[in-house]
Amino acid sequence: MTLETRTARLTVLIDPRKKAVFERLCAEEDTTPSQVVRRLIRGFIETKQGRPWRPEEESGSSQRARSSKQR
């Protein structure tokens, strides 16, 4: 797995009871909520794209998409 060097903040509003259970379950697995959310997001991306996540490819393609929209 590639270590990603940049981070961005994602704010998610959830029910406080779900948050408490989520944090307890994460602690039981000796992992942080952030690690679990990153794994879930990566899995979602890989499922939708049908291939493993490769951050170096995405940054290039998203930059090309933005530049073509600006034209």
Rosetta blueprint (number, residue, H / E / L):
1 M L
2 T L
3 L L
4 E L
5 T L
6 R L
7 T L
8 A L
9 R L
10 L L
11 T L
12 V L
13 L L
14 I L
15 D L
16 P H
17 R H
18 K H
19 K H
20 A H
21 V H
22 F H
23 E H
24 R H
25 L H
26 C H
27 A H
28 E H
29 E L
30 D L
31 T L
32 T L
33 P H
34 S H
35 Q H
36 V H
37 V H
38 R H
39 R H
40 L H
41 I H
42 R H
43 G H
44 F H
45 I H
46 E H
47 T H
48 K H
49 Q H
50 G L
51 R L
52 P L
53 W L
54 R L
55 P H
56 E H
57 E H
58 E H
59 S H
60 G H
61 S H
62 S H
63 Q H
64 R H
65 A H
66 R H
67 S H
68 S H
69 K H
70 Q H
71 R L
